[in-house]
Amino acid sequence: MKKSKLTLIGLYQALGLIIYVSLTAYLMSALSQTFLTPPGLLGSIFILFLLVFSAAVCGLIVFGYPAYLVINKRAKEAILLLVSTLLYCLGIIAVILVVLFSVL
C-alpha cells in the first residue's frame, strides 16, 4: 500500500477518535448538568462502564487496522499507520490546546 494512503487512513482514524471522544465528552457534560445531586451507586457504575467501553472503542479505532496489517505480515505498514495516527492525534491535541488557551 502507498505511504500516502496509509497516512490518509491515519488521519481518518484520528478524526474518528476525536469525534468519538467529543461525543462522549458531550454526553458526560449533558449528564452532569441533568443531575443536581451525585447519582450514587448506579451513576458510579455507569461512569466506570463508560470508561471501559471508551477504552475499548478508542483501542479499536487506533490499533484495529494496524493489528490486522500485522496479522497479514505487513508490519512496516502497520507501524507507519500507527505512527501517523498518533502524530495526527498529537496535532489535533495541539490545535485544541491553542484554541483553548486563546479563548481563555
C-alpha beads as a LAMMPS data file, in Angstrom:
LAMMPS data file: protein, C-alpha beads

104 atoms
103 bonds

1 atom types
1 bond types

-500.0 500.0 xlo xhi
-500.0 500.0 ylo yhi
-500.0 500.0 zlo zhi

Masses

1 110.0

Atoms # bond

1 1 1 0.000 0.000 0.000
2 1 1 1.230 3.509 -0.725
3 1 1 2.653 5.609 2.075
4 1 1 0.289 8.484 1.305
5 1 1 -2.752 6.213 1.533
6 1 1 -1.612 4.907 4.932
7 1 1 -1.127 8.427 6.277
8 1 1 -4.593 9.355 4.980
9 1 1 -6.042 6.352 6.814
10 1 1 -4.157 7.573 9.901
11 1 1 -5.838 10.959 9.524
12 1 1 -9.254 9.312 9.233
13 1 1 -8.577 7.246 12.343
14 1 1 -7.505 10.341 14.297
15 1 1 -10.617 12.209 13.147
16 1 1 -12.797 9.241 14.102
17 1 1 -11.174 9.210 17.504
18 1 1 -11.741 12.928 18.072
19 1 1 -15.381 12.576 17.006
20 1 1 -15.919 9.681 19.418
21 1 1 -14.160 11.473 22.281
22 1 1 -16.132 14.666 21.604
23 1 1 -19.454 12.807 21.647
24 1 1 -18.507 11.052 24.874
25 1 1 -17.456 14.341 26.492
26 1 1 -20.732 15.931 25.365
27 1 1 -22.674 13.026 26.878
28 1 1 -20.840 13.369 30.181
29 1 1 -21.362 17.135 30.204
30 1 1 -25.069 16.796 29.443
31 1 1 -25.499 14.176 32.150
32 1 1 -23.686 16.262 34.756
33 1 1 -25.999 19.204 34.055
34 1 1 -29.055 16.951 34.329
35 1 1 -28.364 15.705 37.846
36 1 1 -28.399 18.200 40.688
37 1 1 -27.118 15.641 43.192
38 1 1 -24.474 12.982 42.622
39 1 1 -26.113 9.936 41.006
40 1 1 -24.877 7.444 43.629
41 1 1 -24.031 3.800 43.031
42 1 1 -25.690 3.445 39.626
43 1 1 -24.009 6.608 38.426
44 1 1 -20.616 5.302 39.515
45 1 1 -21.281 2.009 37.745
46 1 1 -22.283 3.896 34.603
47 1 1 -19.134 6.057 34.683
48 1 1 -16.846 3.053 35.154
49 1 1 -18.641 1.103 32.420
50 1 1 -18.359 4.093 30.098
51 1 1 -14.633 4.279 30.874
52 1 1 -14.097 0.614 29.992
53 1 1 -16.254 0.868 26.871
54 1 1 -14.476 4.033 25.737
55 1 1 -11.055 2.449 26.235
56 1 1 -12.155 -0.494 24.093
57 1 1 -13.583 1.716 21.334
58 1 1 -10.540 4.013 21.284
59 1 1 -8.226 0.989 21.234
60 1 1 -10.182 -0.471 18.341
61 1 1 -10.029 2.790 16.395
62 1 1 -6.285 3.263 16.922
63 1 1 -4.990 -0.327 16.961
64 1 1 -7.592 -2.292 14.987
65 1 1 -6.338 -1.852 11.433
66 1 1 -2.640 -1.910 12.389
67 1 1 -3.266 -5.233 14.166
68 1 1 -4.955 -6.528 11.021
69 1 1 -1.922 -5.488 8.988
70 1 1 0.459 -7.238 11.394
71 1 1 -1.611 -10.427 11.217
72 1 1 -1.295 -10.278 7.434
73 1 1 2.503 -9.907 7.743
74 1 1 2.623 -6.225 6.790
75 1 1 4.332 -4.942 9.942
76 1 1 6.083 -1.973 8.261
77 1 1 2.760 -0.643 7.035
78 1 1 1.207 -1.236 10.464
79 1 1 3.941 0.775 12.188
80 1 1 3.642 3.603 9.657
81 1 1 -0.137 3.677 10.120
82 1 1 0.115 3.646 13.912
83 1 1 2.736 6.402 13.946
84 1 1 0.752 8.565 11.521
85 1 1 -2.434 8.098 13.558
86 1 1 -0.673 9.074 16.779
87 1 1 1.006 12.076 15.133
88 1 1 -2.325 13.294 13.770
89 1 1 -3.803 12.853 17.269
90 1 1 -0.968 14.949 18.710
91 1 1 -1.634 17.596 16.075
92 1 1 -5.323 17.671 16.951
93 1 1 -4.465 17.948 20.659
94 1 1 -2.117 20.854 19.865
95 1 1 -4.840 22.655 17.904
96 1 1 -7.331 22.139 20.738
97 1 1 -4.843 23.491 23.286
98 1 1 -4.087 26.560 21.155
99 1 1 -7.786 27.284 20.724
100 1 1 -8.453 26.667 24.410
101 1 1 -5.700 28.972 25.630
102 1 1 -6.505 31.671 23.096
103 1 1 -10.103 31.784 24.336
104 1 1 -9.037 31.989 27.984

Bonds

1 1 1 2
2 1 2 3
3 1 3 4
4 1 4 5
5 1 5 6
6 1 6 7
7 1 7 8
8 1 8 9
9 1 9 10
10 1 10 11
11 1 11 12
12 1 12 13
13 1 13 14
14 1 14 15
15 1 15 16
16 1 16 17
17 1 17 18
18 1 18 19
19 1 19 20
20 1 20 21
21 1 21 22
22 1 22 23
23 1 23 24
24 1 24 25
25 1 25 26
26 1 26 27
27 1 27 28
28 1 28 29
29 1 29 30
30 1 30 31
31 1 31 32
32 1 32 33
33 1 33 34
34 1 34 35
35 1 35 36
36 1 36 37
37 1 37 38
38 1 38 39
39 1 39 40
40 1 40 41
41 1 41 42
42 1 42 43
43 1 43 44
44 1 44 45
45 1 45 46
46 1 46 47
47 1 47 48
48 1 48 49
49 1 49 50
50 1 50 51
51 1 51 52
52 1 52 53
53 1 53 54
54 1 54 55
55 1 55 56
56 1 56 57
57 1 57 58
58 1 58 59
59 1 59 60
60 1 60 61
61 1 61 62
62 1 62 63
63 1 63 64
64 1 64 65
65 1 65 66
66 1 66 67
67 1 67 68
68 1 68 69
69 1 69 70
70 1 70 71
71 1 71 72
72 1 72 73
73 1 73 74
74 1 74 75
75 1 75 76
76 1 76 77
77 1 77 78
78 1 78 79
79 1 79 80
80 1 80 81
81 1 81 82
82 1 82 83
83 1 83 84
84 1 84 85
85 1 85 86
86 1 86 87
87 1 87 88
88 1 88 89
89 1 89 90
90 1 90 91
91 1 91 92
92 1 92 93
93 1 93 94
94 1 94 95
95 1 95 96
96 1 96 97
97 1 97 98
98 1 98 99
99 1 99 100
100 1 100 101
101 1 101 102
102 1 102 103
103 1 103 104
